[in-house]
Amino acid sequence: MPPKKHADAAPTTMKELKDTLWKAADKLRGSMDASQYKDVILGLVFLKYVSDAFDERREQIRAELVADGLDDEQIGQLIDDVDEYTGSGVFWVRVTARWQFLAENAKGMPGPEPKSIGLLIDEAMLALMEDNHALEGTLPHIFNRDNVDQRRLGELIDLFNSARFTGQGASKARDLLGEVYEYFLEKFARAEGKRGGEFYTPAGVVRVLVELLQPTEGRVYDPCCGSGGMFVQAEKFIEAHEGIGRSGDISVYGQELNERTWRMAKMNLAIHGLGANLGPRWGDTFARDLHPELEADFVMANPPFNIKDWARNEQDPRWKYGVPPAGNANYGWIQHILSKLAPGGSAGVVMANGSMSSNSGGEGKIRAELVEADMVSCMVALPTQLFRSTGIPVCVWFFAKDKTAGKHGSIDRTGQVLFIDARNLGHMVDRAERALSDEDIAKVAGTFHAWRGVESVTDVAPAEYADEPGFCYSATLAEIKDADYALTPGRYVGAPELEDDGEPIEEKLERLTKELYAQFDESARLAEVVREQLGRLQ
């Protein structure tokens, strides 16, 4: 039997590390509301990342200067050249904003004018924003408020400073911090319920979009980017498939309405080393598009579902296929996204299931126009309970500006739409939430790649496409028109084929008929027993 771990033993796995940090962070919650608590914890993770990246670059510069034969005095004069850091995509961090300084003063800084650790962190955040224009207006400075327990904040600094983050090399440590940031985002989303859905999309749903579209190069856009999960997953996809490109091969553009969420996205993308243009500030995509000239190669989005109060302008040039109704922004999002696609661009958009068949407010006519313009390439119905934040069943619309054979696939799919009914995929992780496995995601993406004739970036060659009753069907525009332009996959894929059990149909009917009559006889017998019992009671 393995020895029991001491209560204070250092975590040895990534899961243990994340759980330990979460429990420690949870002690800090106190009287803070959920939003402030989230800003405090994620702000600390970001500060640790920025400082680690700075230290790593500083050691690289020192090594280069030593190799050039410079002595310590010369190195001291050159090692603080700000351009040497910012030119390598590293934020400049002054001494009092570095993690080492904060860790040394985790219990506060004594002196004639003593400072709490919260005040020191606030000053570090303000210094980072002052010294780095890209961070202006981004970082929280709320660590010295009365409702933040300074002792526990100092303890959390000590925990983050442990060797567990720094023992595997600076780059590896920053990868771990990125994982911790994502883990905390997921935890906060679960804790905040419906509000959490505004900034977090479950990783499995994001992967369906990313692995089907395969955004390996070009301009990637999300008009309602939340905390930036679509972009992070695109970067992970590229890194997981060596030889298809580098994360630097994609240019990231986004916009986010909520101020706090926009700040979270800026920090999240910085931690993952993704330079992103999220606009100079947060803003409403419908009221003021911050990227008016953008032509995106890929758009991936999870817009808020069924928004009733939105900045609708009937004269908006984005409404190429029809003016969306005032009471629902779903088709506003779809048309905004289509307006952003480059000539060969493609998009994936998470929507409420009602969008596939609704006829209210002219939505049916808009959908018909989209189909007749041959903009829809694939419709995927997803399982229920993937989102903790909503019980609304969801689907994914996939669009393509070019469905001919060529760069985007070897099979000409002009005038066709692939329907995938994935409602039976996934597994329950607890009573409230379902998740998609790697195999589930591969089945959906692989089916599309085979249908389109796309060379998958994975090692598995795409199989030849074939309709599968109950799961997928390739429909013509004429078939969709006959269905009154409803795009619900279940309408097209039909029921799954039943396995042949080898019993002749005549014998099966005879057997089932006998079983049915036997059940009738047993029901009659039981009814007679009940009547007798009631008679005795009377």
Buried (B, 14 or more C-beta within 10 A) or exposed (E): EEEEEEEEEEBEEEEBBBBBBBEBBEEBBEEBEBEBBBBBBBBBBBBBBBBBBBBBBBEBBBEBBEEEEBEEEEBEEBBEEEEBBBEEEBBBBBEEBBBEBBBEBBBBBEEEEEBBBBBBBBBBBEBBBEBBEEBEEBBBBBBBEEEBBBEBBBBBBEBBBBEBBBEEEBEEBBBBBBBBBBBBBBBBBBBBEEBBBBBBBBBBBBBBBBBBBBBBBBBBBBBBBBBBBBBBBBBBBBBEBEEBBEBEEBBBBBBBBBEBBBBBBBBBBBBBBBEBBBBEEBBBBBEEBBBEEBBBBBBBBBBBBBBEEBEBEEEBEBBBBBBBBEEBBBBBBBBBBBBBBBEBBBBBBBBBBBBBBBEEBBBBBBBBBBBBEBBBBBBBBBBEBBBBBBEEBBBBBBBBBBBEBEEBBEBEBEEBBBBBBBBEBBEEEEEEBBBBEEEBBBBBBBBBBBBBBBEBBBEEEBEEBEBBEBBBBBBEBEBBEEEEBBBBBBBBBBEEEEEEEEEEEEEEEEEEEEEEEEEEEEEEEEEEEEEEEEEEEE
